[in-house]
Amino acid sequence: MHAELTQNRAELMALVPTRPRMLEGYIAACGQLQDEGRFPTDLPDFTTPDVTSIAYELATDSGAVTTVAVEELLVIAQAYAAINKVRENDLFLTDRNAQIRYNDGEQYLSGFVYYINRASINEPIAIEAIERAMLVLDTRSAER
């Protein structure tokens, strides 16, 4: 789990500083659409985090988490719950209702503005939760 959390943290930390620029770009694209009446062809860069929870799922499915103290397990579970909140952003984007196509560009772009706003909240929260879980795992390793 430590390796997975480390990778998730690195992925999120790389994206967090880019979110304000992405948000500004999509808001500007919305303005361009309204002013010119056409869908902007050059959309701002859009990146979604590649976060995983495979190690945690394997640990819970195999029962390995039963060896972890409840207080420690809660911290780890909270980190993965925060990671799942980040993943929900992607689910929003793939939802057919959210993916308004190019013929209604304003709504389409508004979906991405919504996504970036959610990411700007969920991603830093996930980083903090991951760091707490990594501390718990580091402490467990040191005690062994």
DAURMO-V241251 format. One record per backbone hydrogen bond with DSSP energy under -0.5 kcal/mol. CO is the residue of the C=O (numbers start at 1). NH is the residue of the N-H. E is the energy in kcal/mol with one decimal. If there is no record, write none. Layout:
co=CO nh=NH e=E
co=CO nh=NH e=E
This chain:
co=1 nh=5 e=-3.1
co=2 nh=6 e=-2.6
co=3 nh=7 e=-2.2
co=4 nh=8 e=-2.6
co=5 nh=9 e=-2.8
co=6 nh=10 e=-2.2
co=7 nh=11 e=-2.4
co=8 nh=12 e=-2.4
co=9 nh=13 e=-2.9
co=10 nh=14 e=-1.7
co=11 nh=15 e=-1.1
co=12 nh=16 e=-2.5
co=13 nh=17 e=-0.7
co=15 nh=18 e=-1.7
co=15 nh=19 e=-0.9
co=16 nh=19 e=-1.1
co=18 nh=22 e=-2.2
co=19 nh=23 e=-2.9
co=20 nh=24 e=-2.5
co=21 nh=25 e=-2.3
co=22 nh=26 e=-2.4
co=23 nh=27 e=-2.5
co=24 nh=28 e=-2.4
co=25 nh=29 e=-2.1
co=26 nh=30 e=-2.1
co=27 nh=31 e=-2.1
co=28 nh=32 e=-2.3
co=29 nh=33 e=-2.2
co=30 nh=34 e=-2.0
co=31 nh=35 e=-2.5
co=32 nh=36 e=-2.7
co=33 nh=37 e=-1.9
co=41 nh=43 e=-1.0
co=49 nh=51 e=-1.0
co=53 nh=57 e=-2.4
co=54 nh=58 e=-2.7
co=55 nh=59 e=-2.3
co=56 nh=60 e=-2.4
co=57 nh=61 e=-2.9
co=58 nh=62 e=-2.4
co=59 nh=63 e=-0.7
co=59 nh=64 e=-1.0
co=59 nh=65 e=-1.4
co=63 nh=66 e=-1.8
co=64 nh=67 e=-1.6
co=65 nh=68 e=-1.7
co=69 nh=73 e=-2.9
co=70 nh=74 e=-2.3
co=71 nh=75 e=-1.3
co=72 nh=76 e=-2.1
co=73 nh=77 e=-3.2
co=74 nh=78 e=-2.3
co=75 nh=79 e=-1.6
co=76 nh=80 e=-2.0
co=77 nh=81 e=-2.3
co=78 nh=82 e=-2.2
co=79 nh=83 e=-2.1
co=80 nh=84 e=-2.2
co=81 nh=85 e=-1.6
co=82 nh=86 e=-1.6
co=83 nh=87 e=-2.0
co=84 nh=88 e=-1.7
co=85 nh=89 e=-0.7
co=86 nh=89 e=-1.0
co=86 nh=90 e=-0.7
co=87 nh=90 e=-0.6
co=87 nh=91 e=-1.7
co=88 nh=92 e=-2.1
co=89 nh=93 e=-1.6
co=90 nh=94 e=-1.8
co=91 nh=95 e=-1.0
co=92 nh=95 e=-0.6
co=95 nh=98 e=-0.9
co=95 nh=99 e=-1.7
co=98 nh=100 e=-2.0
co=101 nh=104 e=-2.3
co=102 nh=105 e=-0.9
co=104 nh=107 e=-0.6
co=104 nh=108 e=-1.8
co=105 nh=109 e=-2.9
co=106 nh=110 e=-2.3
co=107 nh=111 e=-1.6
co=108 nh=112 e=-1.0
co=109 nh=113 e=-2.0
co=110 nh=114 e=-2.4
co=111 nh=115 e=-2.2
co=112 nh=116 e=-2.7
co=113 nh=117 e=-2.3
co=114 nh=118 e=-2.3
co=115 nh=119 e=-2.8
co=116 nh=120 e=-2.5
co=117 nh=121 e=-0.8
co=118 nh=121 e=-0.9
co=118 nh=122 e=-3.2
co=119 nh=123 e=-2.4
co=121 nh=125 e=-1.4
co=122 nh=126 e=-2.2
co=123 nh=127 e=-2.2
co=124 nh=128 e=-2.2
co=125 nh=129 e=-2.2
co=126 nh=130 e=-2.8
co=127 nh=131 e=-2.5
co=128 nh=132 e=-2.0
co=129 nh=133 e=-2.1
co=130 nh=134 e=-2.8
co=131 nh=135 e=-1.9
co=132 nh=136 e=-1.9
co=133 nh=137 e=-2.5
co=134 nh=138 e=-2.8
co=135 nh=139 e=-2.5
co=136 nh=140 e=-2.2
co=137 nh=141 e=-2.2
co=138 nh=142 e=-2.4
co=139 nh=143 e=-1.7
co=140 nh=144 e=-0.8
co=141 nh=144 e=-0.7
